[in-house]
Amino acid sequence: MDEWELLGFDTFEGEYYRLQGFETEAEALNAAKQKAEDLDKTQPKEQSGGQDFYGIQDRLYIKRPDGSTYQYTW
């Protein structure tokens, strides 16, 4: 069973989506870094507004084993 999860949040649709599960937080953070690089290519901050409140770039979250989440920012 996965304890840590990498979640995406589609800001246009307003929905979370599961990307992958991991055994450790370090693995989840590494995957988040890679996904963030992909998002910067597919949803450039200059065109999407980036991660600010009004931006439409997808956001990334790490879900802890206890069910709580925190946003991965880059």
N, CA, C and O atoms as CSV, one atom per row, in Angstrom:
chain,resi,resn,atom,element,x,y,z
A,1,MET,N,N,0.838,-1.194,0.000
A,1,MET,CA,C,0.000,0.000,0.000
A,1,MET,C,C,0.876,1.249,0.000
A,1,MET,O,O,1.843,1.338,0.757
A,2,ASP,N,N,0.530,2.211,-0.855
A,2,ASP,CA,C,1.265,3.467,-0.921
A,2,ASP,C,C,0.933,4.322,0.290
A,2,ASP,O,O,-0.222,4.423,0.703
A,3,GLU,N,N,1.957,4.929,0.844
A,3,GLU,CA,C,1.727,5.793,1.995
A,3,GLU,C,C,1.712,7.264,1.607
A,3,GLU,O,O,0.984,8.052,2.211
A,4,TRP,N,N,2.488,7.638,0.630
A,4,TRP,CA,C,2.578,9.017,0.180
A,4,TRP,C,C,2.033,9.078,-1.241
A,4,TRP,O,O,2.234,8.150,-2.024
A,5,GLU,N,N,1.343,10.168,-1.577
A,5,GLU,CA,C,0.802,10.304,-2.921
A,5,GLU,C,C,1.153,11.659,-3.500
A,5,GLU,O,O,1.238,12.659,-2.787
A,6,LEU,N,N,1.351,11.671,-4.798
A,6,LEU,CA,C,1.492,12.919,-5.529
A,6,LEU,C,C,0.162,13.167,-6.226
A,6,LEU,O,O,-0.311,12.342,-7.008
A,7,LEU,N,N,-0.431,14.317,-5.929
A,7,LEU,CA,C,-1.709,14.701,-6.507
A,7,LEU,C,C,-1.527,15.940,-7.366
A,7,LEU,O,O,-0.725,16.820,-7.054
A,8,GLY,N,N,-2.277,15.994,-8.439
A,8,GLY,CA,C,-2.356,17.197,-9.231
A,8,GLY,C,C,-3.691,17.865,-8.962
A,8,GLY,O,O,-4.650,17.205,-8.564
A,9,PHE,N,N,-3.757,19.151,-9.174
A,9,PHE,CA,C,-5.020,19.882,-9.068
A,9,PHE,C,C,-5.205,20.657,-10.358
A,9,PHE,O,O,-4.432,21.564,-10.666
A,10,ASP,N,N,-6.228,20.298,-11.106
A,10,ASP,CA,C,-6.547,20.963,-12.359
A,10,ASP,C,C,-7.288,22.245,-12.028
A,10,ASP,O,O,-8.462,22.212,-11.660
A,11,THR,N,N,-6.609,23.370,-12.159
A,11,THR,CA,C,-7.214,24.640,-11.760
A,11,THR,C,C,-8.355,25.045,-12.678
A,11,THR,O,O,-9.249,25.780,-12.259
A,12,PHE,N,N,-8.343,24.583,-13.919
A,12,PHE,CA,C,-9.418,24.905,-14.845
A,12,PHE,C,C,-10.687,24.140,-14.476
A,12,PHE,O,O,-11.777,24.713,-14.461
A,13,GLU,N,N,-10.548,22.849,-14.179
A,13,GLU,CA,C,-11.688,21.998,-13.829
A,13,GLU,C,C,-12.041,22.061,-12.337
A,13,GLU,O,O,-13.164,21.746,-11.946
A,14,GLY,N,N,-11.066,22.472,-11.506
A,14,GLY,CA,C,-11.293,22.527,-10.068
A,14,GLY,C,C,-11.311,21.160,-9.419
A,14,GLY,O,O,-12.029,20.941,-8.443
A,15,GLU,N,N,-10.514,20.223,-9.961
A,15,GLU,CA,C,-10.512,18.849,-9.459
A,15,GLU,C,C,-9.097,18.345,-9.196
A,15,GLU,O,O,-8.148,18.688,-9.901
A,16,TYR,N,N,-8.990,17.522,-8.160
A,16,TYR,CA,C,-7.737,16.825,-7.882
A,16,TYR,C,C,-7.659,15.561,-8.723
A,16,TYR,O,O,-8.683,14.968,-9.062
A,17,TYR,N,N,-6.444,15.151,-9.058
A,17,TYR,CA,C,-6.237,13.878,-9.728
A,17,TYR,C,C,-4.968,13.235,-9.183
A,17,TYR,O,O,-3.977,13.913,-8.911
A,18,ARG,N,N,-5.016,11.925,-9.030
A,18,ARG,CA,C,-3.891,11.179,-8.473
A,18,ARG,C,C,-2.878,10.923,-9.571
A,18,ARG,O,O,-3.227,10.472,-10.662
A,19,LEU,N,N,-1.627,11.213,-9.277
A,19,LEU,CA,C,-0.562,10.973,-10.235
A,19,LEU,C,C,0.193,9.678,-9.948
A,19,LEU,O,O,0.433,8.872,-10.846
A,20,GLN,N,N,0.565,9.492,-8.669
A,20,GLN,CA,C,1.371,8.317,-8.343
A,20,GLN,C,C,1.455,8.157,-6.830
A,20,GLN,O,O,1.268,9.119,-6.085
A,21,GLY,N,N,1.736,6.931,-6.380
A,21,GLY,CA,C,1.929,6.647,-4.967
A,21,GLY,C,C,3.379,6.261,-4.694
A,21,GLY,O,O,4.085,5.774,-5.578
A,22,PHE,N,N,3.808,6.487,-3.454
A,22,PHE,CA,C,5.203,6.261,-3.073
A,22,PHE,C,C,5.302,5.723,-1.653
A,22,PHE,O,O,4.380,5.871,-0.851
A,23,GLU,N,N,6.422,5.104,-1.362
A,23,GLU,CA,C,6.677,4.604,-0.012
A,23,GLU,C,C,7.249,5.683,0.901
A,23,GLU,O,O,7.081,5.611,2.119
A,24,THR,N,N,7.927,6.690,0.326
A,24,THR,CA,C,8.558,7.718,1.154
A,24,THR,C,C,8.213,9.119,0.651
A,24,THR,O,O,7.847,9.309,-0.509
A,25,GLU,N,N,8.337,10.080,1.541
A,25,GLU,CA,C,8.122,11.475,1.168
A,25,GLU,C,C,9.180,11.926,0.166
A,25,GLU,O,O,8.873,12.673,-0.763
A,26,ALA,N,N,10.411,11.484,0.346
A,26,ALA,CA,C,11.491,11.883,-0.562
A,26,ALA,C,C,11.180,11.467,-1.999
A,26,ALA,O,O,11.442,12.222,-2.935
A,27,GLU,N,N,10.628,10.280,-2.174
A,27,GLU,CA,C,10.254,9.823,-3.517
A,27,GLU,C,C,9.141,10.688,-4.096
A,27,GLU,O,O,9.165,11.030,-5.279
A,28,ALA,N,N,8.173,11.039,-3.266
A,28,ALA,CA,C,7.074,11.884,-3.718
A,28,ALA,C,C,7.581,13.269,-4.112
A,28,ALA,O,O,7.140,13.833,-5.113
A,29,LEU,N,N,8.496,13.810,-3.335
A,29,LEU,CA,C,9.050,15.128,-3.636
A,29,LEU,C,C,9.856,15.109,-4.930
A,29,LEU,O,O,9.791,16.054,-5.716
A,30,ASN,N,N,10.603,14.054,-5.151
A,30,ASN,CA,C,11.386,13.931,-6.376
A,30,ASN,C,C,10.458,13.872,-7.595
A,30,ASN,O,O,10.715,14.516,-8.612
A,31,ALA,N,N,9.384,13.097,-7.480
A,31,ALA,CA,C,8.420,13.007,-8.570
A,31,ALA,C,C,7.724,14.349,-8.790
A,31,ALA,O,O,7.453,14.723,-9.931
A,32,ALA,N,N,7.433,15.077,-7.711
A,32,ALA,CA,C,6.803,16.393,-7.829
A,32,ALA,C,C,7.715,17.353,-8.580
A,32,ALA,O,O,7.251,18.131,-9.413
A,33,LYS,N,N,8.997,17.299,-8.291
A,33,LYS,CA,C,9.962,18.167,-8.991
A,33,LYS,C,C,9.945,17.873,-10.486
A,33,LYS,O,O,9.932,18.792,-11.306
A,34,GLN,N,N,9.945,16.602,-10.834
A,34,GLN,CA,C,9.924,16.225,-12.251
A,34,GLN,C,C,8.615,16.654,-12.919
A,34,GLN,O,O,8.620,17.159,-14.041
A,35,LYS,N,N,7.509,16.450,-12.229
A,35,LYS,CA,C,6.210,16.843,-12.781
A,35,LYS,C,C,6.122,18.359,-12.939
A,35,LYS,O,O,5.545,18.849,-13.910
A,36,ALA,N,N,6.692,19.102,-11.988
A,36,ALA,CA,C,6.693,20.563,-12.068
A,36,ALA,C,C,7.442,21.022,-13.321
A,36,ALA,O,O,7.013,21.959,-13.994
A,37,GLU,N,N,8.550,20.368,-13.631
A,37,GLU,CA,C,9.299,20.704,-14.844
A,37,GLU,C,C,8.446,20.448,-16.076
A,37,GLU,O,O,8.471,21.233,-17.024
A,38,ASP,N,N,7.683,19.342,-16.069
A,38,ASP,CA,C,6.781,19.043,-17.185
A,38,ASP,C,C,5.687,20.106,-17.309
A,38,ASP,O,O,5.366,20.549,-18.411
A,39,LEU,N,N,5.121,20.508,-16.174
A,39,LEU,CA,C,4.069,21.526,-16.205
A,39,LEU,C,C,4.587,22.851,-16.741
A,39,LEU,O,O,3.879,23.556,-17.459
A,40,ASP,N,N,5.829,23.189,-16.391
A,40,ASP,CA,C,6.400,24.440,-16.888
A,40,ASP,C,C,6.588,24.403,-18.400
A,40,ASP,O,O,6.614,25.448,-19.049
A,41,LYS,N,N,6.720,23.203,-18.963
A,41,LYS,CA,C,6.842,23.074,-20.422
A,41,LYS,C,C,5.467,23.074,-21.090
A,41,LYS,O,O,5.275,23.708,-22.128
A,42,THR,N,N,4.514,22.360,-20.491
A,42,THR,CA,C,3.200,22.216,-21.120
A,42,THR,C,C,2.230,23.339,-20.760
A,42,THR,O,O,1.297,23.618,-21.513
A,43,GLN,N,N,2.446,23.982,-19.612
A,43,GLN,CA,C,1.602,25.090,-19.175
A,43,GLN,C,C,2.511,26.241,-18.736
A,43,GLN,O,O,2.562,26.575,-17.552
A,44,PRO,N,N,3.231,26.848,-19.690
A,44,PRO,CA,C,4.218,27.884,-19.326
A,44,PRO,C,C,3.608,28.990,-18.464
A,44,PRO,O,O,2.497,29.455,-18.720
A,45,LYS,N,N,4.350,29.396,-17.449
A,45,LYS,CA,C,3.867,30.425,-16.529
A,45,LYS,C,C,3.512,31.719,-17.259
A,45,LYS,O,O,2.586,32.429,-16.869
A,46,GLU,N,N,4.259,32.014,-18.320
A,46,GLU,CA,C,4.026,33.253,-19.061
A,46,GLU,C,C,2.648,33.246,-19.733
A,46,GLU,O,O,2.052,34.303,-19.939
A,47,GLN,N,N,2.150,32.068,-20.069
A,47,GLN,CA,C,0.857,31.969,-20.743
A,47,GLN,C,C,-0.272,31.582,-19.801
A,47,GLN,O,O,-1.427,31.940,-20.033
A,48,SER,N,N,0.057,30.847,-18.732
A,48,SER,CA,C,-0.991,30.322,-17.849
A,48,SER,C,C,-1.215,31.167,-16.597
A,48,SER,O,O,-2.201,30.975,-15.885
A,49,GLY,N,N,-0.319,32.083,-16.333
A,49,GLY,CA,C,-0.427,32.865,-15.108
A,49,GLY,C,C,0.294,32.232,-13.934
A,49,GLY,O,O,0.352,32.813,-12.851
A,50,GLY,N,N,0.840,31.050,-14.140
A,50,GLY,CA,C,1.650,30.405,-13.108
A,50,GLY,C,C,0.859,29.913,-11.913
A,50,GLY,O,O,-0.305,29.530,-12.030
A,51,GLN,N,N,1.516,29.929,-10.759
A,51,GLN,CA,C,0.960,29.361,-9.534
A,51,GLN,C,C,0.216,30.366,-8.669
A,51,GLN,O,O,-0.299,30.001,-7.612
A,52,ASP,N,N,0.149,31.619,-9.092
A,52,ASP,CA,C,-0.533,32.588,-8.229
A,52,ASP,C,C,-2.036,32.308,-8.194
A,52,ASP,O,O,-2.527,31.419,-8.888
A,53,PHE,N,N,-2.735,33.053,-7.404
A,53,PHE,CA,C,-4.162,32.816,-7.161
A,53,PHE,C,C,-4.981,32.780,-8.447
A,53,PHE,O,O,-5.904,31.976,-8.571
A,54,TYR,N,N,-4.653,33.640,-9.399
A,54,TYR,CA,C,-5.432,33.743,-10.624
A,54,TYR,C,C,-4.873,32.899,-11.765
A,54,TYR,O,O,-5.474,32.841,-12.838
A,55,GLY,N,N,-3.729,32.240,-11.550
A,55,GLY,CA,C,-3.127,31.436,-12.601
A,55,GLY,C,C,-3.907,30.157,-12.872
A,55,GLY,O,O,-4.593,29.639,-11.991
A,56,ILE,N,N,-3.795,29.651,-14.103
A,56,ILE,CA,C,-4.475,28.405,-14.451
A,56,ILE,C,C,-3.504,27.236,-14.584
A,56,ILE,O,O,-3.896,26.158,-15.032
A,57,GLN,N,N,-2.254,27.431,-14.204
A,57,GLN,CA,C,-1.312,26.316,-14.232
A,57,GLN,C,C,-1.710,25.308,-13.146
A,57,GLN,O,O,-2.006,25.691,-12.014
A,58,ASP,N,N,-1.714,24.021,-13.501
A,58,ASP,CA,C,-2.039,22.993,-12.513
A,58,ASP,C,C,-1.112,23.101,-11.310
A,58,ASP,O,O,0.031,23.543,-11.426
A,59,ARG,N,N,-1.619,22.693,-10.166
A,59,ARG,CA,C,-0.842,22.714,-8.929
A,59,ARG,C,C,-0.555,21.279,-8.505
A,59,ARG,O,O,-1.241,20.346,-8.923
A,60,LEU,N,N,0.455,21.118,-7.681
A,60,LEU,CA,C,0.852,19.802,-7.196
A,60,LEU,C,C,0.752,19.764,-5.683
A,60,LEU,O,O,1.073,20.738,-5.002
A,61,TYR,N,N,0.303,18.626,-5.160
A,61,TYR,CA,C,0.169,18.426,-3.725
A,61,TYR,C,C,0.765,17.082,-3.343
A,61,TYR,O,O,0.733,16.124,-4.116
A,62,ILE,N,N,1.304,17.032,-2.145
A,62,ILE,CA,C,1.783,15.796,-1.546
A,62,ILE,C,C,0.770,15.403,-0.477
A,62,ILE,O,O,0.443,16.195,0.407
A,63,LYS,N,N,0.282,14.175,-0.568
A,63,LYS,CA,C,-0.658,13.661,0.432
A,63,LYS,C,C,0.104,12.743,1.382
A,63,LYS,O,O,0.721,11.763,0.964
A,64,ARG,N,N,0.048,13.077,2.654
A,64,ARG,CA,C,0.744,12.308,3.689
A,64,ARG,C,C,-0.031,11.034,4.034
A,64,ARG,O,O,-1.210,10.906,3.703
A,65,PRO,N,N,0.645,10.093,4.704
A,65,PRO,CA,C,-0.050,8.864,5.124
A,65,PRO,C,C,-1.267,9.129,6.012
A,65,PRO,O,O,-2.200,8.325,6.025
A,66,ASP,N,N,-1.275,10.234,6.749
A,66,ASP,CA,C,-2.412,10.538,7.627
A,66,ASP,C,C,-3.579,11.189,6.878
A,66,ASP,O,O,-4.604,11.504,7.482
A,67,GLY,N,N,-3.423,11.392,5.557
A,67,GLY,CA,C,-4.480,11.977,4.738
A,67,GLY,C,C,-4.383,13.464,4.546
A,67,GLY,O,O,-5.071,14.011,3.684
A,68,SER,N,N,-3.550,14.147,5.318
A,68,SER,CA,C,-3.385,15.590,5.143
A,68,SER,C,C,-2.515,15.848,3.910
A,68,SER,O,O,-1.744,14.986,3.487
A,69,THR,N,N,-2.652,17.032,3.354
A,69,THR,CA,C,-1.891,17.404,2.154
A,69,THR,C,C,-1.183,18.732,2.344
A,69,THR,O,O,-1.553,19.550,3.186
A,70,TYR,N,N,-0.149,18.917,1.529
A,70,TYR,CA,C,0.492,20.226,1.448
A,70,TYR,C,C,0.880,20.483,-0.001
A,70,TYR,O,O,1.182,19.559,-0.756
A,71,GLN,N,N,0.866,21.749,-0.368
A,71,GLN,CA,C,1.159,22.115,-1.752
A,71,GLN,C,C,2.654,22.103,-1.999
A,71,GLN,O,O,3.439,22.612,-1.199
A,72,TYR,N,N,3.035,21.508,-3.127
A,72,TYR,CA,C,4.416,21.555,-3.580
A,72,TYR,C,C,4.527,22.806,-4.460
A,72,TYR,O,O,3.812,22.943,-5.453
A,73,THR,N,N,5.415,23.694,-4.090
A,73,THR,CA,C,5.591,24.925,-4.876
A,73,THR,C,C,6.972,24.952,-5.500
A,73,THR,O,O,7.934,24.412,-4.955
A,74,TRP,N,N,7.046,25.587,-6.643
A,74,TRP,CA,C,8.330,25.699,-7.337
A,74,TRP,C,C,8.459,27.044,-7.975
A,74,TRP,O,O,9.475,27.331,-8.609
